[in-house]
Amino acid sequence: MTDHRLDEVLPAEGPIVSVFQQAGGNCMRYPHLAGSLVRLAANDGNGVRPLGDPVRAFRAMAEDPDLRLLAAEFPVLRALVCTAGDPYTPAQLRRLDAYLRRYVDLPPLAGGIEACVRFAPCDPLAHLGGWQVLSCGAVEAGRRRWQPYPTLPGLHFEQGNIKDLALDESGVLDEDLVGRIADVGRLLGLHAPPGLFLMWENAD
């Protein structure tokens, strides 16, 4: 969703956020998602095996990707980086799906582009219940420098004011949080239950 209704219905701070992501490889696209962020790097030990390798692999796919490392250690993922922005093919999704399932119990992938893929409809708690969630807020008001969109309600962070962003990962994904995410969706006229997406930093 790309309109500013999110600014009116999202809590000012906490574990429910909107992310205006850069994705799509070399042909940049900008998916806009709202929900809660569950980072692999903060949840090592919650998967079916340690998550260090996928964290390292997705970091290697980020801006100025380490193509040599990907080719040598993560060839499945090397084929998914530096794309031209086209949707991943069913074969690519199957390979990424098989890689992810080695580490985390997740539903099948349903589609997506480089750096932003969606899973088939599911109950998020059945897969990530109890995992640590990233809460976002602002540092003390006196230390804030500027807001990139001062005429809009809520807090907005981008590269220019990232030092004003306060992060906390002591909360977990539970029934109450998923219900609150669903409430945000209903306020926006969306009646499908919350789902799961996988995002990483775009190559470009």
C-alpha positions in Angstrom: 0.0 0.0 0.0 1.5 3.4 -0.9 -0.9 6.0 0.4 -0.5 7.9 3.7 -3.4 6.3 5.5 -0.8 4.2 7.3 0.5 7.3 9.1 -2.9 7.8 10.5 -3.6 4.3 11.8 -0.2 3.0 12.8 1.0 3.5 16.4 3.7 6.2 16.6 6.2 3.7 18.1 6.4 0.0 18.8 6.5 -3.3 17.0 4.1 -2.4 14.2 5.8 -0.4 11.5 5.6 0.3 7.8 8.6 -0.3 5.5 9.0 1.5 2.2 11.6 -0.9 0.8 14.0 -0.6 -2.2 13.8 -4.0 -4.0 14.0 -5.4 -7.5 17.7 -5.7 -8.1 19.1 -3.4 -10.7 15.6 -2.2 -11.7 14.5 -0.7 -8.5 11.0 -1.1 -7.2 9.5 0.1 -4.0 7.1 -2.3 -2.2 5.4 -0.8 0.9 4.6 -3.2 3.7 3.2 -2.8 7.1 3.5 -5.3 10.0 6.2 -6.5 12.4 9.8 -7.2 11.6 11.3 -10.5 12.7 15.1 -10.5 12.0 16.9 -13.8 11.4 20.0 -12.3 13.0 18.1 -11.7 16.3 16.6 -15.2 16.4 19.5 -17.6 16.0 18.5 -20.7 17.9 14.8 -20.4 17.0 15.1 -22.1 13.6 15.5 -25.8 12.9 19.3 -25.2 12.8 21.6 -22.2 13.4 20.9 -19.2 11.3 24.4 -17.9 10.8 24.8 -19.1 7.3 21.5 -17.6 5.8 22.2 -14.3 7.7 25.7 -14.2 6.1 24.3 -15.1 2.7 21.6 -12.5 2.7 24.1 -9.9 3.8 26.3 -10.9 0.8 23.3 -10.2 -1.4 23.0 -6.6 -0.2 24.2 -3.4 -1.8 27.4 -4.0 -3.7 26.9 -7.8 -3.4 29.7 -10.2 -2.7 29.2 -12.3 -5.9 32.3 -14.4 -5.4 31.2 -15.5 -1.9 27.7 -16.2 -3.1 28.9 -18.3 -6.1 31.3 -20.3 -3.9 29.1 -20.9 -0.8 25.5 -20.1 -1.7 25.0 -20.8 -5.5 21.2 -21.0 -5.1 21.2 -17.5 -3.9 23.7 -16.2 -6.4 21.2 -16.8 -9.1 18.7 -14.5 -7.3 20.8 -11.4 -7.0 21.4 -8.5 -9.5 18.2 -9.3 -11.4 16.4 -6.9 -13.8 13.4 -6.6 -11.5 11.3 -9.3 -13.0 9.3 -11.6 -10.8 11.1 -14.7 -9.7 10.2 -17.7 -11.8 8.5 -20.7 -10.2 11.8 -22.6 -10.5 13.7 -19.8 -8.7 11.1 -19.7 -5.9 11.3 -23.5 -5.5 15.1 -23.3 -5.1 14.8 -20.4 -2.6 12.1 -22.3 -0.8 14.2 -25.4 -0.4 17.1 -23.3 0.9 15.0 -21.6 3.5 13.4 -24.8 4.7 16.8 -26.1 5.7 16.8 -23.4 8.5 13.3 -22.3 9.3 9.9 -24.0 9.2 8.1 -21.7 6.7 5.1 -22.0 4.3 5.8 -22.3 0.5 6.8 -19.2 -1.4 4.1 -17.7 -3.5 5.9 -15.0 -5.5 8.1 -11.9 -5.4 11.0 -10.0 -6.7 14.6 -9.7 -5.6 14.8 -8.7 -1.9 11.0 -9.0 -1.3 9.2 -12.3 -1.6 5.8 -13.4 -0.1 4.8 -16.7 1.3 1.6 -18.5 0.7 -1.3 -17.6 3.2 -0.6 -19.1 6.6 -0.9 -18.5 10.3 2.3 -16.5 11.2 2.3 -17.9 14.7 2.5 -21.5 13.4 5.9 -20.6 11.9 7.4 -17.7 13.9 5.4 -17.6 17.1 7.6 -16.6 20.0 10.3 -15.2 17.8 11.8 -11.8 18.8 10.3 -8.8 17.1 12.0 -5.5 16.3 10.3 -2.4 18.0 11.1 1.0 16.5 10.9 4.4 18.1 12.8 7.7 18.4 15.6 8.7 20.7 15.0 11.5 23.2 13.2 14.5 21.6 16.2 16.8 22.3 18.5 14.6 20.3 16.3 14.4 17.2 17.7 16.3 14.2 14.9 16.4 11.6 12.0 14.4 10.1 12.1 13.7 6.3 8.3 14.2 6.1 7.5 16.8 8.7 3.9 17.4 7.5 2.9 13.8 8.0 1.8 12.3 11.3 4.0 9.6 12.9 7.7 9.0 12.9 9.7 8.5 9.6 13.2 7.3 9.3 15.6 7.1 6.4 19.3 7.4 5.9 19.4 11.1 6.8 18.0 10.6 10.3 18.8 6.9 11.0 20.8 7.9 14.1 17.6 9.1 15.7 16.1 5.6 15.5 15.9 3.6 18.7 15.6 -0.1 18.3 14.5 -2.9 20.8 14.1 -6.6 20.3 12.8 -7.7 23.7 9.3 -8.4 22.5 8.0 -11.5 20.7 5.5 -12.3 18.0 2.4 -13.6 19.8 -1.4 -13.7 19.4 -1.9 -10.2 20.7 0.6 -8.7 18.3 -0.8 -10.5 15.3 -4.3 -9.4 16.3 -3.1 -5.8 16.5 -1.6 -6.1 13.0 -4.9 -7.5 11.7 -6.7 -4.5 13.3 -4.5 -2.1 11.4 -5.4 -3.9 8.2 -9.1 -3.7 8.9 -8.8 0.1 9.5 -7.3 0.2 6.0 -10.1 -1.9 4.5 -8.0 -5.0 4.3 -9.7 -8.1 5.6 -7.3 -10.9 4.7 -5.3 -12.1 7.8 -1.7 -11.1 8.2 0.8 -13.1 6.2 4.6 -13.5 5.9 7.2 -11.9 3.7 10.9 -12.2 3.4 12.9 -9.1 2.8 16.6 -8.4 2.6 18.7 -5.4 1.5 18.6 -4.9 -2.3 21.7 -5.4 -4.4 21.5 -1.9 -6.0 
